[in-house]
Amino acid sequence: MNIEENFTLIRQLTEAEQYEEALTAVNNLLEEDKKNDFAWYLKGNIFKKQEKWQEAINSYTEAIAINPKNPATTMRRICIDILNFYDKTLYNP
């Protein structure tokens, strides 16, 4: 299986909410090439779907360190915005 087929498989597994299988597949890619920024981005997406915010941010940060133009830049900011969200109306004084 070539790298594009692996990326497609990881996306399909993530969309199907088969997160453990998706993580296994992306980790296998990263074992072969730790500098694959798109694999780090996909790993961040898997964690984001699971609402594992810190792991998602860490994965996106790895992708950005390798390639600052990676779409992980936007996704990392979105995760941080979600964590920083504060709505006073949700709390009873």
Backbone as numpy.savetxt, mean C-alpha at the origin, in Angstrom:
# Nx Ny Nz CAx CAy CAz Cx Cy Cz
5.86 -16.45 -14.76 5.01 -15.27 -14.76 5.90 -14.03 -14.76
5.64 -13.11 -15.68 6.45 -11.88 -15.71 5.94 -10.88 -14.68
6.68 -9.80 -14.56 6.39 -8.83 -13.49 5.02 -8.17 -13.67
4.63 -7.86 -14.90 3.32 -7.25 -15.13 2.19 -8.20 -14.75
2.37 -9.48 -15.03 1.37 -10.47 -14.64 1.28 -10.58 -13.12
2.43 -10.48 -12.45 2.44 -10.48 -10.99 1.70 -9.27 -10.44
1.95 -8.09 -11.01 1.25 -6.88 -10.57 -0.27 -7.04 -10.75
-0.67 -7.58 -11.88 -2.10 -7.79 -12.16 -2.69 -8.75 -11.15
-1.98 -9.83 -10.87 -2.46 -10.82 -9.89 -2.62 -10.18 -8.51
-1.65 -9.39 -8.10 -1.70 -8.74 -6.78 -2.90 -7.80 -6.72
-3.12 -7.04 -7.78 -4.28 -6.13 -7.81 -5.58 -6.92 -7.72
-5.68 -8.03 -8.46 -6.90 -8.84 -8.44 -7.13 -9.44 -7.06
-6.09 -9.95 -6.44 -6.23 -10.52 -5.10 -6.65 -9.45 -4.09
-6.10 -8.26 -4.23 -6.46 -7.17 -3.32 -7.92 -6.78 -3.50
-8.36 -6.65 -4.74 -9.75 -6.30 -5.02 -10.71 -7.38 -4.51
-10.27 -8.63 -4.56 -11.09 -9.76 -4.09 -10.99 -9.93 -2.57
-10.28 -9.02 -1.92 -10.08 -9.04 -0.47 -9.36 -10.30 0.02
-8.51 -10.84 -0.83 -7.66 -11.97 -0.48 -6.29 -11.40 -0.10
-6.29 -10.74 1.05 -5.13 -9.95 1.44 -3.90 -10.79 1.76
-4.07 -11.92 2.42 -2.91 -12.75 2.75 -2.22 -13.25 1.49
-3.01 -13.67 0.51 -2.43 -14.14 -0.75 -1.74 -12.99 -1.49
-2.37 -11.81 -1.45 -1.78 -10.64 -2.11 -0.46 -10.26 -1.44
-0.44 -10.29 -0.10 0.80 -9.96 0.61 1.90 -10.97 0.32
1.54 -12.24 0.25 2.53 -13.27 -0.09 3.12 -12.99 -1.47
2.25 -12.68 -2.43 2.71 -12.43 -3.80 3.61 -11.19 -3.86
3.21 -10.12 -3.18 4.02 -8.90 -3.24 5.33 -9.09 -2.47
5.30 -9.81 -1.37 6.54 -10.08 -0.63 7.50 -10.93 -1.44
6.97 -11.86 -2.23 7.83 -12.66 -3.12 8.52 -11.76 -4.14
7.77 -10.79 -4.67 8.39 -9.84 -5.62 9.48 -9.03 -4.94
9.21 -8.59 -3.72 10.18 -7.76 -3.01 11.40 -8.55 -2.57
11.26 -9.85 -2.37 12.44 -10.68 -2.08 13.38 -10.71 -3.27
12.80 -10.69 -4.47 13.61 -10.69 -5.69 14.22 -9.32 -5.97
13.48 -8.25 -5.62 13.93 -6.90 -5.94 13.39 -5.92 -4.90
14.19 -5.63 -3.87 13.78 -4.71 -2.79 13.60 -3.28 -3.29
14.12 -2.97 -4.46 14.05 -1.61 -5.00 12.91 -1.44 -6.00
11.95 -2.35 -5.99 10.80 -2.26 -6.89 9.76 -1.34 -6.25
9.77 -0.08 -6.65 8.89 0.91 -6.02 7.41 0.60 -6.23
7.05 0.03 -7.37 5.64 -0.26 -7.61 5.16 -1.41 -6.73
6.02 -2.35 -6.43 5.65 -3.44 -5.51 5.40 -2.87 -4.11
6.24 -1.92 -3.68 6.01 -1.27 -2.39 4.69 -0.52 -2.39
4.38 0.14 -3.51 3.11 0.85 -3.65 1.94 -0.13 -3.52
2.01 -1.25 -4.20 0.95 -2.26 -4.11 0.82 -2.81 -2.70
1.94 -2.99 -2.04 1.91 -3.47 -0.65 1.20 -2.44 0.23
1.48 -1.17 0.01 0.78 -0.12 0.74 -0.72 -0.16 0.50
-1.11 -0.43 -0.75 -2.54 -0.52 -1.08 -3.22 -1.67 -0.34
-2.52 -2.77 -0.22 -3.08 -3.92 0.51 -3.33 -3.53 1.96
-2.34 -2.91 2.58 -2.50 -2.50 3.98 -3.58 -1.43 4.13
-3.67 -0.52 3.17 -4.69 0.53 3.23 -6.08 -0.09 3.20
-6.28 -1.06 2.33 -7.57 -1.75 2.25 -7.94 -2.41 3.57
-6.94 -2.85 4.31 -7.17 -3.51 5.60 -7.24 -2.49 6.75
-7.08 -1.23 6.41 -7.04 -0.14 7.39 -5.90 -0.31 8.39
-4.80 -0.86 7.90 -3.56 -0.95 8.68 -2.72 0.26 8.26
-3.09 1.40 8.84 -2.58 2.68 8.37 -1.07 2.81 8.49
-0.50 2.42 9.61 0.95 2.59 9.78 1.73 1.74 8.79
1.30 0.50 8.58 1.97 -0.37 7.61 1.84 0.19 6.20
0.66 0.76 5.89 0.46 1.37 4.57 1.41 2.54 4.39
1.46 3.42 5.39 2.35 4.59 5.31 3.80 4.16 5.17
4.21 3.14 5.91 5.59 2.65 5.81 5.89 2.13 4.42
4.96 1.38 3.84 5.17 0.83 2.50 5.22 1.95 1.46
4.30 2.91 1.58 4.32 4.04 0.65 5.61 4.84 0.79
6.09 5.00 2.01 7.34 5.73 2.24 8.51 5.03 1.56
8.54 3.70 1.61 9.59 2.94 0.91 9.52 3.20 -0.59
8.31 3.18 -1.14 8.14 3.42 -2.58 8.62 4.81 -2.96
8.29 5.80 -2.14 8.68 7.19 -2.41 10.19 7.36 -2.31
10.82 6.67 -1.37 12.27 6.76 -1.23 12.98 6.24 -2.47
12.40 5.25 -3.10 12.99 4.67 -4.31 12.68 5.54 -5.53
11.42 6.02 -5.60 10.99 6.81 -6.75 10.02 7.90 -6.26
10.50 9.12 -6.10 9.66 10.21 -5.58 8.44 10.53 -6.46
8.42 10.07 -7.69 7.28 10.33 -8.59 6.26 9.20 -8.55
6.45 8.24 -7.68 5.53 7.11 -7.53 4.18 7.63 -7.03
3.05 7.01 -7.45 1.74 7.44 -6.95 1.59 7.25 -5.44
2.54 6.59 -4.82 2.51 6.40 -3.37 2.56 7.74 -2.64
3.10 8.77 -3.29 3.15 10.10 -2.68 1.75 10.56 -2.30
0.83 10.43 -3.21 -0.56 10.83 -2.96 -1.21 9.92 -1.94
-1.00 8.63 -2.07 -1.64 7.68 -1.17 -1.14 7.84 0.26
0.13 8.13 0.42 0.68 8.35 1.77 0.02 9.56 2.41
-0.13 10.63 1.63 -0.78 11.84 2.14 -2.24 11.55 2.51
-2.93 10.76 1.73 -4.32 10.40 2.03 -4.40 9.64 3.35
-3.52 8.69 3.55 -3.51 7.92 4.81 -3.27 8.84 6.01
-2.33 9.75 5.87 -2.04 10.68 6.96 -3.25 11.58 7.21
-3.91 12.04 6.16 -5.11 12.87 6.32 -6.21 12.10 7.04
-6.37 10.84 6.73 -7.37 10.01 7.41 -7.04 9.92 8.89
-5.80 9.68 9.20 -5.39 9.57 10.61 -5.51 10.90 11.35
-5.36 12.01 10.65 -5.43 13.32 11.27 -6.83 13.89 11.32
-7.79 13.19 10.74 -9.16 13.70 10.71 -9.69 13.86 12.13
-10.30 15.00 12.35 -10.87 15.29 13.65 -12.18 16.04 13.44
-13.25 15.52 14.02 -14.56 16.14 13.89 -15.15 16.31 15.28
-15.25 17.56 15.74 -15.74 17.82 17.10 -17.15 17.31 17.31
-17.94 17.22 16.26 -19.32 16.79 16.41 -19.44 15.30 16.75
-18.37 14.57 16.62 -18.40 13.14 16.94 -18.18 12.86 18.41
-17.86 13.91 19.16 -17.57 13.75 20.59 -18.64 14.45 21.42
-19.06 13.83 22.50 -20.01 14.45 23.43 -19.24 15.12 24.55
-19.40 16.43 24.72 -18.65 17.12 25.78 -19.17 16.77 27.16
